[in-house]
């Protein structure tokens, strides 16, 4: 996605807009997935390794439906305007800045590095005629680097989705909502080249959903 240049006010409004977009997307996905779940008993076909991968509770995603209801009944103001924004900011730093950002930078750096190594190989003797193979491999990784955004976004979204299983349960509806939310927030972060807009979108979504 191309960068969308805007000031702080524009980033805030863009974040609010995407917060409402996420509410609409998640509602559509949830109802669609629930309708499919009524037709297909996916629980009977889920492999055992899913349970092995998710039998832990993540620090950032420990607030499931029951915990949220309990906190809202105890101190709604503190929960909505302290707990939620702090947890949202921490998740954005973890999944968008670290989970997506670092992976994207590593993948994006492969292309110029591969091109440099391929050019360097032209200047050294090729005793066993391995240069074409090595350069073909380097070109492949260079093309792979061109998909840095898609690959990094998918990795971050899968991590975000799986980390919510412990508190929110394992089901197609839950997975589709969290995966789509993560992809959308990553898009917003990359589009605005910052963390303000995705934080606002995530916070608005958490408040309304």
N, C-alpha and C positions, 0 to 999 in steps of 0.2 A: 504493500500500500504506500502511496505517495504521502509525504509529510503534509499535514494540514497546519499551516502557520496561524497562530492566534495568540492573543494576550491572555492574561490570567482570567479575566471575565469570560472570554470566549471559551476557555478550557472548562470553567465551572459550568457554563450553560451547556456545553457539549456533553459534559459528564451527566448532567441532569437529564438531558435528552436520551442518552443511552441507558440511564437507569430505568426510564419508562419503557424503552425498547426491550430491555431485558425482562421486565415484568410481563409484557405481552408475549415475548418469545417463550418464556418458561411456562406460562399458562397454556399456550398452544401445544407445546411439547408434552407437558404433563398429561393433559387430557387425551392427547393422541396415543401416548404410550400406555396409559391406563386402559384405554379401549382395546389396544392390542393384547394387553396382559389378560384381559377377560377371555380372549379367544385362544390364547396359547399359554399353557402352564409352564413358564420358563424355569420355575424353581426345580422341576423334575429333571431338567436337562443341564443345570449349572454344574460345571466341573468342580471337583474337590479343591483344586489349587486356588480357586477364588477365595475360599475361606482361609487358606494358609496365608494368602497375600494380605488379608485384611483383618487378621486377628490382633489388631493393636489400635490404640486410641491416639490420634495425633494431637499435639498440644494446641495447634491453631484451629482445629475443627471439632473441638469437643462439645460445642453447643448444638445439641440435637433439639428436636421439637419439644420434648419434655422439659429439658433444661431451660429453653427459652421461655416456655410458659411459666415455669416456676420463678424465674428471675423477673419477668414482667409483673407478676402478681406481688412480688416482694418490694421492688423499687423500680417502677417503670421508667422514671425520669433518668436515673443513673444508668440503667441498662441501655436505653435508647441513645443517650447523649454522652456516655463515657465508655461503657463496655463494648457496644457495637462499633463505634468509630475506631477505637483502639485495635480491636480484633480485625477490623476491615483493613486498617493501615498496615498491620503486621502481615496479613495475608497478601496484600499487594506487593509489599517489599519482598516477601518470600517467593511468591509464584510469578509475578510479573518482572521484578527487577532481577532476582537471582535465578529463578527457575527458567524464565524465558530469556532475559537479557544476556546472561552469561553464556548460555548455549548458543544463542544467536551470534554473539561476538566470535565465539570459537569457530562456528560453522562459516561465518562470513570471511574469517581470516584465512580459511583453507584455500580459497580461489587464488589470491595473489601469491600465497606461499607456494602452491602447486605450480603456478606459472613460472615462478622464479626458479624452482628446482628443475622443471622441465627444460628451461633455457640453459641452466647450468650443465645439464647432462649433455647438451650439444658440444660442450667444450672438453669433454673427457673421453679417453679411448673406450671403445665398445668392443672388448675382447670376445665376449660370448654372444654378441648380437641381442643383448637384453634391453638396449636403450628404447626401441619402439614399444616393447611391452610396458616398461616402466613409465614411459611418457603417456601411453594409453590409460594406464591406471591413474596417473596424475590428472589427465583430462577428465576422467570420470568423476574424480573427487572435486574437480573444479566446477563441473556441471551440478554436482550435488550441492555444492556451496551456494549455487544460485537459488536453491530452494530453502535457504536458511530460515526465512520467516515461517514457512509452512511447517518445516520439521521441528523447529524450536517451539512453535505455538502448540503443535500436537503433543509434544513431550510434556510441556508445562500443563496442558489441559488434562492429560491422562493422570498426571501426578495429583493435580487439584481434585479431580473426580474421585480417585481412589482414596485420598486422604479424608474424604467426606463419608465414605462407606461406614466407618465405625460408628459414627453418631447418627447418621441419617438412614442407614440400612442399604442393602444391596438390591436394586431393582432397575429395570430398564428406564422407568420414569425418572428416578433419582439420578441415574447415571447420565441420561440425555440432557437433563436440565443443568447439571453441574458442568458437564463437558462443554455444552453450548455457551454457558455463562463465561467459562474460562476463555474460550476462543474469542468471544466478543470483547471481553475486557483486555485481552492481549492485543486485539486489533485496535482498540481505542488507545492503549498505551503506545503502540508503535505509530499509529497515525498522528498522534499529538507529540510524540517524542518526549513523553513525560509521564509522571505518576499521578498528577493532580486529577486529570479527567477520569481515569479508570477508578481512582479512589472515590470520587464523587458518584460515579455511576454505580459502583459496588455498594456504597453506603445507601444511596437512594433505593436501590433494589432490595437491600436487606430491610429497610424500613417498611417498604410497601408489600413485600412478599410474605 
